[in-house]
Amino acid sequence: MGRSYSQYCGLARALDVVGDRWNLLIVRELLMGPTRFRELLDGLPGVATNLLADRLRGLETAGVIERRLAKEGNAIAYALTPWGAELREPIESLIRWSAPLMESGRGGDALRPRWLAVALPALLRGRTADPPAEFGIEVGGIHMALRIGPDGPHVTVQPDRHPDTVLIAEPEEVLGLAAGVITVDQALSRATVHGDPRVLTMVLGGAQP
């Protein structure tokens, strides 16, 4: 670790580890699974190569992340340790807390469709369905499946099978749906659905304002 707040406080000590600029965004990327260095660079627009390397070293030293062999070839991938994976809950809480900050819209900010894989379960936390309901999401060439069952929401990136109903939309519209900023009807006026649009209401109906 670098600088410390030197306070015997759980929050201060947590910030000693993950409070540096980019650290929590690195964790966000790794919540989606082991990731190579170049993929992290793509998922963190604006970070310098040397700064990313420094942050990864610090998080590894602290025990938040670890290096593994990637599935293909001998490349190294970074992954969360079990302790690091426990950051999912506070990160999801911050995503929900950020809702008023998102109302102004995207503006010129970068947006990667894969970030939805972390944002959607956070925004839909507490939502359940029995029997389960799911639909596919196609954004920016990435395919996802959003499923809500008795145990809550789950997002799978590049699923093995595609649900019968698929929403093709801009990522900000998908975020707006999950956050309840726009209704299903409003989204359908700007997006495309293959299959039964009623499935969207079944999954996201409780998110309507």
C-alpha positions in Angstrom: 0.0 0.0 0.0 1.0 3.6 -0.6 -0.2 6.5 1.5 -2.3 5.7 4.6 -4.9 7.6 6.5 -3.2 6.2 9.7 -6.6 5.8 11.4 -7.8 2.8 13.3 -11.1 2.8 11.5 -12.5 0.2 9.2 -13.5 2.7 6.5 -10.1 4.4 6.6 -8.3 1.1 6.4 -10.5 0.0 3.5 -9.8 3.2 1.7 -6.1 2.7 2.3 -6.5 -0.4 0.1 -9.1 0.6 -2.5 -9.4 4.3 -2.2 -6.8 5.3 -4.8 -8.1 6.6 -8.2 -9.0 3.7 -10.5 -8.8 0.9 -7.9 -12.6 0.4 -7.5 -13.0 0.6 -11.3 -10.4 -2.2 -11.7 -12.4 -4.2 -9.2 -15.6 -3.5 -11.3 -13.9 -5.0 -14.4 -12.7 -8.1 -12.5 -16.2 -8.7 -11.0 -17.0 -9.9 -14.5 -14.3 -12.5 -14.4 -10.5 -12.9 -14.9 -9.3 -10.2 -17.3 -6.0 -9.6 -19.2 -4.0 -6.4 -18.9 -5.0 -5.2 -22.4 -8.6 -5.9 -21.7 -8.4 -3.9 -18.5 -6.9 -1.0 -20.5 -9.9 -1.2 -22.9 -12.4 -1.3 -20.0 -10.8 1.6 -18.2 -10.7 4.4 -20.8 -8.4 7.2 -19.7 -6.0 5.2 -17.5 -2.3 5.3 -18.4 -0.5 2.0 -18.9 2.0 2.6 -16.2 -0.6 3.8 -13.7 -2.7 0.7 -14.3 0.3 -1.5 -13.8 1.0 0.3 -10.5 -2.5 -0.1 -9.3 -2.6 -3.8 -10.1 0.6 -4.3 -8.2 -0.8 -2.5 -5.2 -4.1 -4.5 -5.2 -2.2 -7.7 -5.6 0.1 -6.9 -2.7 -2.9 -6.0 -0.6 -4.5 -9.4 -1.4 -7.5 -8.0 -3.4 -6.4 -9.5 -6.7 -4.2 -12.3 -7.9 -2.6 -13.4 -11.2 -3.7 -16.5 -13.0 -3.0 -18.2 -16.3 -5.6 -17.2 -18.9 -7.7 -20.0 -20.4 -6.1 -19.5 -23.8 -2.3 -19.8 -24.1 0.2 -18.7 -21.5 -1.1 -15.1 -21.0 -1.6 -13.8 -17.5 -5.0 -12.7 -16.4 -6.0 -10.8 -13.2 -8.7 -12.1 -11.0 -10.3 -11.2 -7.6 -9.4 -13.2 -4.6 -12.3 -14.4 -2.5 -11.7 -11.4 -0.2 -11.6 -9.1 -3.2 -14.8 -10.5 -4.5 -16.5 -9.4 -1.3 -16.3 -5.8 -2.7 -19.3 -6.6 -5.0 -21.7 -5.6 -2.2 -20.2 -2.1 -1.5 -19.7 -1.5 -5.2 -23.4 -2.4 -6.0 -24.4 -0.1 -3.1 -22.4 2.8 -4.7 -24.1 2.1 -8.0 -27.5 2.4 -6.5 -26.5 5.5 -4.5 -25.3 7.1 -7.7 -28.7 7.3 -9.3 -29.2 11.1 -8.9 -25.8 11.6 -10.5 -26.9 9.7 -13.6 -30.0 11.7 -14.3 -28.1 14.3 -16.2 -27.3 11.8 -18.9 -24.2 10.5 -20.5 -22.9 13.7 -22.0 -19.4 13.0 -23.4 -18.5 10.3 -20.9 -17.2 6.9 -22.0 -19.6 4.0 -21.8 -18.7 0.3 -22.3 -21.7 -2.0 -22.8 -20.1 -4.7 -20.6 -20.4 -2.4 -17.6 -24.1 -3.4 -17.6 -23.1 -6.8 -16.3 -22.3 -5.1 -12.9 -24.8 -2.3 -13.0 -28.0 -4.3 -13.8 -27.8 -6.7 -10.8 -27.1 -3.7 -8.6 -30.0 -1.7 -9.8 -32.4 -4.6 -9.7 -31.3 -5.9 -6.3 -34.2 -7.3 -4.3 -36.2 -8.1 -7.4 -37.4 -11.7 -7.6 -39.6 -13.8 -9.9 -41.1 -17.3 -9.5 -41.2 -18.8 -12.1 -38.1 -17.1 -13.4 -38.2 -14.7 -16.3 -35.4 -13.7 -18.6 -34.6 -11.9 -21.8 -31.5 -11.3 -23.9 -29.8 -7.9 -24.3 -27.8 -6.9 -27.3 -25.7 -3.8 -26.9 -22.7 -2.7 -28.9 -22.2 -6.2 -30.3 -22.2 -7.8 -26.9 -24.9 -10.4 -26.0 -26.1 -10.7 -22.4 -28.9 -12.6 -20.7 -30.8 -11.0 -17.8 -32.6 -13.5 -15.6 -34.6 -12.8 -12.5 -35.5 -15.8 -10.4 -36.4 -16.6 -6.8 -32.9 -15.7 -5.8 -32.7 -12.4 -7.5 -31.2 -10.9 -10.7 -28.3 -12.4 -12.6 -26.6 -11.3 -15.8 -24.6 -13.6 -18.0 -22.3 -12.1 -20.7 -22.1 -14.0 -24.0 -24.4 -16.8 -22.7 -24.3 -20.3 -24.1 -27.9 -20.0 -25.2 -29.9 -17.0 -26.3 -33.3 -16.3 -24.7 -36.3 -16.3 -27.0 -36.9 -12.6 -26.4 -34.0 -10.2 -27.1 -33.8 -6.4 -26.5 -31.6 -4.5 -28.9 -30.9 -1.1 -27.4 -28.4 1.5 -26.5 -26.7 0.8 -23.1 -28.0 4.0 -21.6 -31.6 3.0 -22.4 -31.0 -0.4 -20.7 -29.6 1.5 -17.6 -32.7 3.8 -17.7 -35.0 0.8 -17.7 -33.3 -0.9 -14.8 -33.2 2.3 -12.8 -36.8 3.1 -13.5 -36.0 6.3 -15.2 -37.9 5.2 -18.4 -40.7 2.8 -18.8 -40.8 -0.3 -21.0 -43.1 1.5 -23.4 -40.7 4.4 -23.7 -37.8 2.1 -24.3 -39.7 0.2 -27.0 -40.3 3.4 -28.9 -36.5 3.7 -29.4 -35.3 0.1 -29.3 -36.0 -3.2 -31.0 -37.4 -6.4 -29.5 -37.3 -9.8 -31.1 -39.8 -12.1 -29.4 -42.4 -11.3 -26.8 -42.1 -7.7 -25.4 -44.3 -8.7 -22.5 -41.2 -10.5 -21.1 -39.5 -7.1 -20.5 -42.4 -6.0 -18.4 -42.3 -9.3 -16.4 -38.6 -8.8 -15.7 -38.5 -5.0 -15.3 -42.1 -4.1 -14.5 -41.3 -3.4 -10.9 -38.7 -0.8 -12.0 -41.2 1.5 -13.6 -41.5 5.0 -12.0 
